[in-house]
Amino acid sequence: MKFHASVLNDNQFSQQHAIPRVYFDMPPGKTLVEVRKSSKVDKKNKHSERISVVLTVRADGFKLPLLFIIKGQPGGLLEKTELSSYDPTHVYAVQANAWMDERVWNIYLERLFAQHVQDASVLLVDNLECHVSEGSYDKTAEAMFSVIEPLPQNSTSRCQPLDVGVMGPFKAMLKT
């Protein structure tokens, strides 16, 4: 705990992963139907594409670039041809379900977090397995001289600054 007490505000990072799952290219939620006609939607129209967004902010308010996790085949056409045309300000990863996994977490640590760590830091994370794995702790400590500090289990919705202050209002706005 002495390490944590000695870390300055600009070296405390809060990371919130895979929130929200943003669905796009979705069929409408409501349909207009003629009287006495079927309102069923054809199966081929029941699809949605999704992305997940990883947000990271320092305790002093500095926002790191976003990590977009895009649904697709790693090493596939999307990754090989399309990602290079995306805004270079942010970082992109392709994953089969648009979820955070160990490969995507390593992309986050190497291509995003490591680029913004200037001194020994603390990274607050939830308890997702890839965040709290031994390899994750080792990589963060050895390569970035930083410490991963998981929040207590089932406390993310109450303790995680981005979940409470940013994602709650954002999700409420998406529902309207």
N, C-alpha and C positions, 0 to 999 in steps of 0.2 A: 504494500500500500504506500510505502514511502515514495516509490517511483511515481505513482499516480498523483500524489500531493505536490510533487515538484514540477509537473508538466504545466506549461503555460497555456493559456486559452487558445493560442493559434496553433497548438500542437494536439488539441483534442478534436477528434473527428467522430461524427455520428453518421453511420451508414445505414440506409434503409433499402432493402433489396426487393425487387420484383413487385413493386407496388406502384400504382395499381396495375393489374393486368388490363391493358387497354385493348379493347376489341375494336376492330375497324372492318370495313367492308362487310357489314352485317346486314342480313335481311331486316326489313322493318319489323318492329314489335307489334304493330297493329296493322290491320288491313281493312280496306273497304270492300264490301261484297254486295252483290246484287241480292235482292230478296229471293229466298228459296234456293240460293246457290251455295256451294261448299266454300268454307273459309280456310280449308287446309292449304298449307304451303307445301309445294313440291319439295321432296327430299334434296334434290340437287341445289335448291336455293337455301337450304339450312346449313350454312357454313359461316364461319367467322375467322378472320385472321386475328392474330394477337401479337402484342409485344409486351414486354415487361420493362420497367424503367428502374434503374438503381440511382438513388439520390445520395449524395454525400455532402455534408456541410461541416465546416470547422466551428468550434465553440465561439469564435469571434465573428461568425456570420458569413465567412467566405464560402461560396458555393463552388464545389468542384464540377467539372464537366459531367454530363450524364452518361451512364452506360445503358444503351438500349440492347435488350436481348430480343432478337427477332426469331420468330418461328420459321424454321427451315432446316435443311440438312447441312450439318457442319461439313465444310469442304465442297459443298455443292455449288450450283450455278449462282445462287443468290450471293453467297460469300465470295466467290471468285470474280463475278462480273459487276454486281450491283453496289456492294458496300463502298467501293472506291468513289462512287458518285455522291455519297451522303456527306452531310456537313462535317468537315474535319475537326470542328470544335469539340465534338463528342466522340465517344468510343462505342463500337458496335461489336456484338457477338451473335452468332447464329447457334441456335439450339433447337432440337426437335420439337420441344413443347413450349419454347419461349420461357423456360424456367432457369433459375440459378442452379448450377451444378458445379462440381469441382473444376472442370475445365473453364467454365465461364468465370468462376471465382478467381482462378489464377490469372485470367485476362484482366479482371478488375484490379487485382493486386499489382500486377506488373505494368500494365499500360495506363492505369489511371491513378491509383493511390500512390504508388512509388514515385510518380512524376511530381507529386505535390507535397511530399514529406520532406521537410528541410532539417528536421531534428528529431530526437526521440519523441514518439507520439503514442497516443492511446486511440485505438479504433473500437468504438462501441458497436456491437453487432447483436443480432438475435441469435437463437440457438440452432439455426439451420446446420445440419451435419457438416457441410463443406466449410462453413465459417469457423467451426470450433474443432476441426480435425487437428491432429498432431502436426501434420504437414503444413497446415495453415499457420499455426502458432510458430513453427520453426522458420518458415519462409519470411514471415513478418518480422520476427526478431532478428534473424541473421542478415537479411538483405536490406531491411528498412529501419533497423534499430527501433522497432516499435512493438507495442503490446496490443494484442486483441483482448478486449474485455467483454465477454458476453453478458447480456442483461439476464436477470433471473428468469427462469422459464415462465412462460405465459404472462409476462409483464410488458411485452412490447407495446401493446395498445395503450398502456398507461405511462410507461417510462421513456419510450423512444421519442426524442424530441420531434423528429420528422413525422412520425406516425400521429402524434397528438396534435401538433401545430400546423402541419401542412397537408398530410394525406386525409385526415378526417374531413376538413372543409372541401378538399378537392373531390373526394368520393361523393360527398353530399351534392356538390355542384353537378357531377356527372349523372346523378340520378334524376335531376330535374329536367 
